[in-house]
Amino acid sequence: MSNRLLGENHVRDHRHRRSIPALAALAAAAVAAPVLFAAGPAAAHDRDHREGRLAKELVEEVTARGAHRHLAKFQQIADANGGNRAAGTPGHAASAAYVHDTLKKAGYQVSYQDFDIHEARTRTERTTVLGAGPRELATAAFTFTPSTPAGGLTAPLALARVDESPGCTADDYPAGAFAGRIALVKRGTCTFVEKQKAAAEAGALGVIVYNHSGTTPVRGGFSSPAEGLIPSAGITLADGEALAAAVAAGEVKVRLDLDQEHVKKTTRNVIAETRGGRADRVVAVGAHLDSVPEGPGINDNGSGSAGLLEVALKLADEGANKKGKGKQPANKVRFAWWSAEELGLLGSEHYVARLSEKQKKDIALYLNFDMIASPNPAQFVYDGDDSDKVGAGAGPAGSAQIEALINGFLDKKGKPHEGSDFDGRSDYGPFIANGIPAGGTFTGAEGIKTAEQAKRYGGTAGAPYDPNYHGAGDTLKNLDLKAFDTNLDVIAHAVGTFAESLRPLGK
């Protein structure tokens, strides 16, 4: 899950296998469909039961144990490639090839979609508070920041207003107060791009963003070098508050020293779809496959990627790619493994931007699964109807129904859950922006679990949902497989349901 574009973070062995009913029985049910659709209440009940068969079979067949082999493969790939699977690296290329080849063997129509990205290589990231007893602060250069002049940028600090949306708009930067200075801005609400732009327009020479929680520097960034306007970096909450207090008492000078190289690379999405099903009623399902450079990304987002892969394989076992009446889903299912999500949703944005208007309309819905095995998990469901009244509004028409379907399934399973805002931090963003209804789940990133959530889900209150988020510790050893299993069931149920019918969307 990406945090590079946003200034605010919002909070996110087994069953015995049952034998699959004979495909002939499914075909017979399909043949009987016209009679069922034309009949009265009893037949409508039979229709509902028939349409639920695929979802039921997928839920029974998909297991955490089965999907764990894909996680193990991703870990093996990372271990063999410098400890990560980041976009544009051999680790990601090997991950994409594994997914591609596995699905091709299962009969899917599989393709790569290549696109260019830039890699940021930071050589220097340093903030020094000048004056009596100079001191250096822990600093994280923003991804795709411009570099400072050789030897650093020395200037007084100017404090952006701290309110509900700190440093997000022009009125947070009093006229004339930031010219020739470095803006000190608190993280929160708007994107890093918006904060940087507002500071630059106020005349700031650079911007330092301090965290709103935790003990680590803000790790922010931009989608590409073109978005970087002025040198930008992050520091910790404690250091930011100390600087803010000092600025309020008098002038504080700092030296910001950033040196970053931007290297162009190529990476690729993997797209696979069923051979059958209505092409004008596409059920799109996605997860990002890339990790951050700092670790192997087994929860973020090997978990979502492995979950999709296992569901796709079981859907193929149900006959999704076989010829013959009654063997294929009613609607085409399109699975996607996005690259460069961690650089700002670049893979999904590239994909959606290249769709024609008709192709966009043909996508009935998009399901997104990003981080579904956090070691200190909560069960979040994207808030399609904005019933939580937090952050962004409701998703496009149909998003509320997706949320209701997932919530209803979790309720029947006796699994507690809660809403999560569409905060733009994962690959549903480009779909929502184009009016495509979306939904999905995740189990939390660097947000802190509350005491109430610890009572509801277990785990540790006051600790992050994933203490290894974007770090070297995001490995095969640091997962919650019960949460993984629950979310695999969610994927299987949603895919199976929508593959057979869009009636839950009112279509």
C-alpha positions as CSV (number, residue, x, y, z in Angstrom):
1,M,0.0,0.0,0.0
2,S,1.4,3.3,-1.1
3,N,1.9,6.3,1.2
4,R,4.1,8.3,-1.1
5,L,1.4,10.6,-2.4
6,L,-0.6,11.2,0.7
7,G,-0.1,13.3,3.8
8,E,-2.8,11.5,5.9
9,N,-3.1,7.8,6.8
10,H,-6.5,6.2,7.3
11,V,-7.2,3.2,9.1
12,R,-7.1,-0.6,7.4
13,D,-4.7,-26.1,9.1
14,H,-8.0,-25.2,7.8
15,R,-11.1,-26.6,6.1
16,H,-11.3,-30.0,4.6
17,R,-11.6,-29.8,0.8
18,R,-15.0,-30.7,-0.5
19,S,-15.4,-32.4,-3.9
20,I,-16.5,-30.1,-6.7
21,P,-19.9,-30.9,-8.2
22,A,-19.8,-32.4,-11.7
23,L,-19.6,-29.8,-14.4
24,A,-22.6,-31.5,-16.0
25,A,-24.7,-30.5,-13.1
26,L,-23.6,-26.9,-13.5
27,A,-24.4,-27.1,-17.2
28,A,-27.8,-28.6,-16.4
29,A,-28.5,-25.7,-14.1
30,A,-27.5,-23.2,-16.8
31,V,-29.8,-24.9,-19.3
32,A,-32.7,-24.6,-16.8
33,A,-32.0,-20.9,-16.3
34,P,-34.6,-19.5,-18.7
35,V,-37.4,-21.4,-16.9
36,L,-36.1,-20.3,-13.5
37,F,-36.0,-16.7,-14.6
38,A,-39.5,-16.8,-16.0
39,A,-41.1,-18.4,-13.0
40,G,-42.5,-17.1,-9.7
41,P,-41.1,-16.7,-6.1
42,A,-40.1,-20.4,-5.7
43,A,-38.2,-20.3,-9.0
44,A,-36.6,-17.0,-8.0
45,H,-35.3,-18.7,-4.8
46,D,-33.9,-21.5,-7.0
47,R,-32.2,-18.9,-9.2
48,D,-30.6,-17.3,-6.2
49,H,-29.4,-20.6,-5.0
50,R,-28.0,-21.5,-8.5
51,E,-26.2,-18.1,-8.8
52,G,-24.6,-18.6,-5.4
53,R,-23.1,-22.0,-6.3
54,L,-19.9,-20.7,-7.8
55,A,-19.3,-18.3,-4.9
56,K,-19.9,-21.2,-2.4
57,E,-17.6,-23.6,-4.3
58,L,-14.8,-21.0,-4.5
59,V,-15.0,-20.2,-0.8
60,E,-14.8,-23.9,0.0
61,E,-11.9,-24.5,-2.3
62,V,-9.7,-21.5,-1.6
63,T,-7.6,-21.8,1.5
64,A,-4.8,-19.9,3.2
65,R,-2.8,-23.1,3.1
66,G,-3.1,-23.2,-0.7
67,A,-2.3,-19.5,-1.2
68,H,0.6,-19.7,1.2
69,R,2.7,-21.4,-1.6
70,H,2.5,-18.2,-3.6
71,L,3.6,-16.1,-0.6
72,A,6.5,-18.5,-0.2
73,K,7.4,-18.1,-3.8
74,F,7.4,-14.3,-3.5
75,Q,9.7,-14.6,-0.4
76,Q,12.0,-16.8,-2.4
77,I,12.1,-14.4,-5.2
78,A,12.9,-11.5,-2.9
79,D,15.6,-13.4,-1.1
80,A,17.3,-14.1,-4.5
81,N,17.1,-10.5,-5.7
82,G,18.5,-8.2,-3.1
83,G,15.6,-8.6,-0.5
84,N,12.8,-6.9,-2.4
85,R,10.4,-7.0,-5.3
86,A,10.2,-3.3,-6.1
87,A,9.0,-2.1,-9.5
88,G,11.7,-2.0,-12.1
89,T,13.9,-4.6,-10.3
90,P,14.7,-8.2,-11.1
91,G,12.6,-9.2,-8.1
92,H,9.5,-7.7,-9.5
93,A,10.2,-9.0,-13.0
94,A,10.5,-12.5,-11.5
95,S,7.3,-12.1,-9.5
96,A,5.4,-10.9,-12.6
97,A,6.8,-13.9,-14.6
98,Y,5.6,-16.3,-11.9
99,V,2.1,-14.9,-11.9
100,H,2.0,-14.8,-15.7
101,D,3.2,-18.3,-16.3
102,T,1.0,-19.8,-13.6
103,L,-2.1,-18.3,-15.1
104,K,-1.2,-19.2,-18.6
105,K,-1.0,-22.8,-17.6
106,A,-4.4,-22.5,-16.1
107,G,-5.9,-21.4,-19.4
108,Y,-6.3,-17.7,-18.9
109,Q,-5.7,-15.1,-21.6
110,V,-2.7,-13.5,-20.1
111,S,-0.7,-10.4,-21.2
112,Y,2.0,-8.0,-19.9
113,Q,1.5,-4.3,-20.1
114,D,4.8,-2.5,-20.1
115,F,5.3,1.2,-19.0
116,D,8.1,3.5,-18.0
117,I,8.8,4.5,-14.4
118,H,11.6,6.4,-12.6
119,E,13.7,5.1,-9.8
120,A,14.8,7.5,-7.1
121,R,18.3,6.9,-5.8
122,T,19.0,9.0,-2.7
123,R,22.7,9.7,-2.0
124,T,22.2,12.4,0.7
125,E,19.3,13.2,3.0
126,R,20.2,15.5,5.9
127,T,18.7,18.3,7.9
128,T,20.9,20.3,10.2
129,V,19.6,22.8,12.7
130,L,22.1,25.7,12.8
131,G,23.1,28.0,15.6
132,A,24.6,27.3,19.0
133,G,25.2,23.5,19.1
134,P,24.2,22.5,15.6
135,R,22.4,19.2,15.4
136,E,21.3,16.8,12.7
137,L,17.7,15.5,12.4
138,A,16.7,12.1,11.1
139,T,15.6,12.9,7.6
140,A,13.9,11.1,4.7
141,A,14.2,12.7,1.2
142,F,10.9,12.6,-0.6
143,T,10.8,10.3,-3.6
144,F,11.5,12.4,-6.8
145,T,12.4,15.5,-4.9
146,P,14.7,18.0,-6.6
147,S,18.1,18.0,-5.1
148,T,19.4,21.0,-3.2
149,P,22.5,22.9,-4.4
150,A,25.8,21.3,-3.7
151,G,26.5,21.8,0.0
152,G,22.8,22.1,0.9
153,L,20.1,24.8,1.1
154,T,20.5,27.1,4.1
155,A,17.5,29.3,5.0
156,P,15.3,30.3,8.0
157,L,12.2,28.2,8.7
158,A,8.7,29.5,8.2
159,L,5.8,27.6,9.9
160,A,2.7,26.8,7.8
161,R,-0.5,27.1,9.7
162,V,-1.5,24.0,11.7
163,D,-5.2,23.3,11.4
164,E,-7.5,20.6,10.2
165,S,-5.7,20.6,6.8
166,P,-2.2,21.8,7.6
167,G,-0.3,23.4,4.8
168,C,-2.8,22.3,2.2
169,T,-4.0,25.7,0.8
170,A,-2.7,29.1,0.1
171,D,-4.2,30.7,3.3
172,D,-1.9,28.4,5.4
173,Y,1.0,30.5,4.1
174,P,0.7,34.2,5.1
175,A,1.7,36.5,2.2
176,G,5.4,37.4,2.2
177,A,6.3,35.1,5.1
178,F,7.7,32.3,3.1
179,A,9.8,34.0,0.4
180,G,13.4,32.8,0.6
181,R,12.6,30.4,3.5
182,I,12.1,26.7,4.0
183,A,8.5,25.8,4.9
184,L,7.9,23.6,7.9
185,V,4.6,21.8,7.4
186,K,2.7,19.2,9.5
187,R,1.6,16.0,7.7
188,G,-2.1,15.5,7.3
189,T,-5.3,15.6,5.1
190,C,-3.9,16.5,1.7
191,T,-1.3,15.0,-0.6
192,F,2.4,15.8,-0.4
193,V,2.1,17.2,-3.9
194,E,-0.5,19.7,-2.7
195,K,1.6,20.7,0.3
196,Q,4.7,21.2,-1.8
197,K,2.8,23.1,-4.5
198,A,1.2,25.5,-1.9
199,A,4.6,26.1,-0.3
200,A,6.3,26.7,-3.6
201,E,3.6,29.2,-4.7
202,A,4.1,31.1,-1.4
203,G,7.8,31.5,-2.3
204,A,9.4,28.8,-0.2
205,L,12.7,27.5,-1.4
206,G,12.1,24.0,0.1
207,V,9.7,22.1,2.3
208,I,10.1,20.0,5.4
209,V,7.1,17.9,6.4
210,Y,7.0,16.6,10.0
211,N,5.0,13.5,11.0
212,H,1.6,13.5,12.7
213,S,2.3,10.2,14.7
214,G,5.0,7.7,15.5
215,T,8.7,8.1,15.9
216,T,9.9,7.8,12.3
217,P,10.4,10.5,9.7
218,V,7.7,11.0,7.1
219,R,8.5,9.0,4.0
220,G,6.6,10.9,1.3
221,G,7.0,11.6,-2.4
222,F,5.7,12.3,-5.8
223,S,4.6,10.2,-8.8
224,S,7.4,11.3,-11.0
225,P,10.3,13.7,-11.1
226,A,8.1,16.2,-13.0
227,E,6.0,16.7,-9.9
228,G,8.9,17.7,-7.7
229,L,9.0,21.5,-7.6
230,I,11.2,22.3,-4.6
231,P,13.5,20.2,-2.4
232,S,11.3,18.2,-0.1
233,A,11.9,15.9,2.9
234,G,10.3,14.5,6.0
235,I,11.2,14.5,9.7
236,T,9.7,13.0,12.9
237,L,6.8,14.3,14.9
238,A,9.1,15.1,17.9
239,D,11.6,17.0,15.8
240,G,8.9,18.8,14.0
241,E,7.1,19.9,17.1
242,A,10.4,21.1,18.6
243,L,11.2,23.1,15.5
244,A,7.7,24.6,15.4
245,A,8.0,25.7,19.1
246,A,11.5,27.2,18.4
247,V,10.2,29.1,15.3
248,A,7.3,30.5,17.3
249,A,9.9,32.0,19.7
250,G,12.3,33.4,17.1
251,E,14.2,32.7,13.9
252,V,15.6,29.2,13.3
253,K,17.9,28.5,10.4
254,V,18.4,25.0,9.0
255,R,20.5,23.5,6.2
256,L,18.6,21.0,4.0
257,D,20.9,18.8,2.0
258,L,19.3,16.5,-0.5
259,D,21.0,14.7,-3.4
260,Q,18.9,12.3,-5.4
261,E,19.3,10.7,-8.8
262,H,16.3,9.8,-11.0
263,V,16.7,6.8,-13.3
264,K,14.3,5.8,-16.0
265,K,13.2,2.1,-16.0
266,T,10.5,-0.2,-17.5
267,T,8.1,-2.3,-15.5
268,R,4.9,-4.2,-16.3
269,N,1.4,-5.0,-15.1
270,V,0.1,-8.6,-15.5
271,I,-3.5,-8.8,-16.9
272,A,-5.4,-12.1,-17.1
273,E,-9.0,-12.7,-18.0
274,T,-11.4,-15.6,-18.4
275,R,-11.9,-16.9,-22.0
276,G,-15.6,-16.7,-21.6
277,G,-18.2,-14.5,-20.0
278,R,-19.8,-11.3,-21.3
279,A,-17.1,-8.8,-22.3
280,D,-19.5,-5.9,-21.7
281,R,-19.9,-6.9,-18.0
282,V,-16.4,-7.2,-16.8
283,V,-15.6,-8.0,-13.2
284,A,-12.2,-6.5,-12.6
285,V,-10.1,-7.6,-9.6
286,G,-6.7,-6.2,-8.7
287,A,-3.8,-6.2,-6.3
288,H,-0.4,-4.6,-6.6
289,L,2.5,-6.9,-7.0
290,D,5.4,-4.6,-6.3
291,S,7.1,-4.1,-2.9
292,V,9.0,-1.1,-1.6
293,P,12.8,-1.3,-2.1
294,E,13.3,-1.7,1.7
295,G,11.8,-5.2,2.0
296,P,10.2,-8.2,0.3
297,G,6.6,-6.9,0.7
298,I,5.0,-10.2,1.7
299,N,2.0,-8.6,3.4
300,D,2.3,-5.4,1.3
301,N,1.2,-6.7,-1.1
302,G,2.2,-10.3,-1.6
303,S,-0.9,-11.2,0.4
304,G,-3.4,-9.5,-2.0
305,S,-1.4,-10.8,-5.0
306,A,-1.3,-14.4,-3.7
307,G,-5.0,-14.2,-2.8
308,L,-6.0,-13.2,-6.3
309,L,-3.8,-15.8,-7.8
310,E,-5.2,-18.6,-5.8
311,V,-8.8,-17.5,-6.4
312,A,-8.0,-17.3,-10.2
313,L,-6.7,-20.8,-10.2
314,K,-9.7,-22.2,-8.4
315,L,-12.0,-20.3,-10.8
316,A,-10.1,-22.1,-13.6
317,D,-10.7,-25.4,-11.8
318,E,-14.4,-24.6,-11.9
319,G,-14.3,-24.5,-15.7
320,A,-13.9,-20.8,-16.3
321,N,-11.5,-21.3,-19.2
322,K,-13.0,-24.5,-20.7
323,K,-15.1,-24.6,-23.8
324,G,-18.7,-25.8,-23.4
325,K,-22.0,-24.4,-22.4
326,G,-22.5,-23.9,-18.7
327,K,-18.8,-24.1,-17.8
328,Q,-17.9,-20.5,-18.1
329,P,-19.0,-17.6,-15.8
330,A,-21.7,-15.4,-17.1
331,N,-19.5,-12.3,-16.9
332,K,-15.9,-12.0,-17.9
333,V,-13.5,-11.9,-14.9
334,R,-10.3,-9.8,-15.4
335,F,-7.5,-10.2,-12.8
336,A,-4.8,-7.6,-12.6
337,W,-1.5,-7.5,-10.8
338,W,-0.3,-3.9,-10.8
339,S,3.2,-2.6,-10.8
340,A,4.6,0.6,-9.3
341,E,1.7,1.1,-6.8
342,E,4.3,2.0,-4.3
343,L,5.5,4.9,-6.5
344,G,2.0,6.4,-6.6
345,L,-0.5,3.9,-8.2
346,L,1.4,4.2,-11.5
347,G,0.4,0.8,-12.8
348,S,-3.3,1.1,-12.3
349,E,-3.3,4.7,-13.5
350,H,-1.5,3.6,-16.7
351,Y,-4.0,0.9,-17.3
352,V,-7.1,3.0,-16.8
353,A,-5.7,5.9,-18.8
354,R,-5.4,3.7,-21.8
355,L,-8.9,2.4,-21.8
356,S,-11.4,3.8,-24.3
357,E,-14.6,5.2,-23.0
358,K,-16.4,2.0,-24.1
359,Q,-13.8,-0.2,-22.3
360,K,-14.4,1.8,-19.1
361,K,-18.1,1.4,-19.4
362,D,-17.7,-2.4,-19.9
363,I,-16.1,-2.7,-16.5
364,A,-19.0,-3.3,-14.2
365,L,-17.0,-3.0,-11.0
366,Y,-13.5,-3.1,-9.5
367,L,-12.4,-5.1,-6.4
368,N,-9.1,-4.2,-4.7
369,F,-7.2,-6.2,-2.2
370,D,-4.1,-4.6,-0.6
371,M,-2.5,-5.9,2.6
372,I,-4.9,-8.7,3.8
373,A,-2.6,-10.5,6.3
374,S,-1.3,-7.8,8.7
375,P,0.2,-9.3,11.8
376,N,-1.9,-7.1,14.2
377,P,-4.9,-6.9,12.0
378,A,-8.3,-5.2,11.9
379,Q,-10.8,-6.1,9.3
380,F,-11.5,-3.1,7.1
381,V,-14.0,-2.9,4.3
382,Y,-13.9,0.1,2.0
383,D,-16.7,2.5,2.8
384,G,-18.6,2.6,-0.4
385,D,-21.6,4.5,0.9
386,D,-19.7,7.0,3.1
387,S,-21.7,5.8,6.1
388,D,-18.7,6.5,8.3
389,K,-18.6,10.2,7.2
390,V,-14.8,10.1,7.2
391,G,-12.6,11.7,4.6
392,A,-13.6,11.2,1.0
393,G,-17.3,10.8,0.1
394,A,-19.1,7.8,-1.3
395,G,-17.7,5.8,-4.2
396,P,-19.4,5.8,-7.6
397,A,-22.9,4.3,-7.9
398,G,-22.6,0.6,-7.1
399,S,-19.8,1.0,-4.5
400,A,-22.3,0.9,-1.6
401,Q,-23.7,-2.4,-2.9
402,I,-20.2,-3.9,-3.1
403,E,-19.6,-2.9,0.5
404,A,-23.0,-4.4,1.5
405,L,-22.1,-7.7,-0.2
406,I,-18.8,-7.9,1.6
407,N,-20.2,-6.9,5.0
408,G,-23.1,-9.3,4.6
409,F,-20.7,-12.2,3.9
410,L,-18.5,-11.3,6.9
411,D,-21.6,-11.0,9.1
412,K,-22.7,-14.5,8.1
413,K,-19.2,-15.8,8.9
414,G,-19.4,-14.1,12.3
415,K,-16.4,-11.9,11.5
416,P,-16.3,-8.4,12.9
417,H,-15.5,-5.6,10.5
418,E,-15.5,-1.8,10.1
419,G,-15.4,0.8,7.4
420,S,-12.3,2.3,5.8
421,D,-12.3,5.5,3.8
422,F,-11.5,5.6,0.1
423,D,-8.4,7.7,0.9
424,G,-6.6,7.2,-2.4
425,R,-3.8,5.1,-1.1
426,S,-4.4,2.0,-3.3
427,D,-5.3,1.0,-6.8
428,Y,-9.0,1.6,-6.6
429,G,-8.2,5.3,-7.0
430,P,-8.0,5.5,-10.8
431,F,-11.2,3.4,-11.2
432,I,-13.2,5.5,-8.8
433,A,-11.9,8.7,-10.6
434,N,-13.4,7.3,-13.8
435,G,-16.8,6.5,-12.3
436,I,-16.3,2.7,-11.9
437,P,-17.8,1.3,-8.6
438,A,-15.2,-0.2,-6.3
439,G,-14.7,-2.0,-3.1
440,G,-12.6,-4.5,-1.2
441,T,-10.8,-5.1,2.0
442,F,-7.5,-4.6,3.9
443,T,-6.2,-5.3,7.4
444,G,-4.3,-2.2,8.2
445,A,-0.9,-0.6,7.5
446,E,1.1,1.7,9.8
447,G,-2.0,3.0,11.6
448,I,-2.3,2.3,15.3
449,K,-4.8,-0.3,16.7
450,T,-7.2,1.1,19.3
451,A,-8.2,-0.5,22.6
452,E,-11.7,-1.0,21.1
453,Q,-10.2,-2.7,18.0
454,A,-8.0,-5.0,20.2
455,K,-11.2,-6.2,22.0
456,R,-12.9,-6.7,18.7
457,Y,-10.2,-8.5,16.8
458,G,-7.6,-9.4,19.4
459,G,-4.0,-8.3,19.0
460,T,-2.2,-5.4,20.6
461,A,-3.7,-2.0,21.3
462,G,-1.4,0.9,20.8
463,A,0.7,-0.9,18.2
464,P,0.6,-0.6,14.4
465,Y,-1.6,-3.0,12.4
466,D,1.6,-3.9,10.6
467,P,4.8,-2.9,12.5
468,N,6.8,-4.1,9.5
469,Y,5.0,-1.8,7.0
470,H,7.4,-0.8,4.3
471,G,10.3,-2.4,6.0
472,A,12.7,-5.4,5.9
473,G,10.5,-7.2,8.4
474,D,7.6,-7.6,6.0
475,T,8.4,-11.3,5.5
476,L,6.7,-14.7,5.4
477,K,7.2,-15.0,9.2
478,N,5.2,-11.8,10.0
479,L,1.7,-12.5,8.8
480,D,-1.7,-13.3,10.4
481,L,-2.9,-16.3,8.5
482,K,-6.3,-16.2,10.1
483,A,-6.9,-12.7,8.8
484,F,-5.5,-13.9,5.4
485,D,-7.9,-16.8,5.4
486,T,-10.9,-14.5,6.1
487,N,-10.0,-12.2,3.3
488,L,-9.4,-15.0,0.9
489,D,-12.9,-16.1,1.5
490,V,-14.1,-12.5,0.8
491,I,-12.2,-12.5,-2.5
492,A,-13.6,-15.9,-3.4
493,H,-17.2,-15.0,-2.5
494,A,-17.1,-11.6,-4.3
495,V,-15.5,-13.0,-7.4
496,G,-17.9,-16.0,-7.5
497,T,-20.9,-13.8,-6.9
498,F,-20.2,-11.1,-9.5
499,A,-18.9,-13.6,-12.1
500,E,-22.3,-15.2,-12.2
501,S,-24.5,-12.2,-11.7
502,L,-24.5,-8.4,-11.4
503,R,-27.9,-8.4,-9.6
504,P,-26.2,-7.4,-6.3
505,L,-25.3,-4.1,-8.1
506,G,-28.9,-3.7,-9.3
507,K,-28.0,-4.7,-12.9
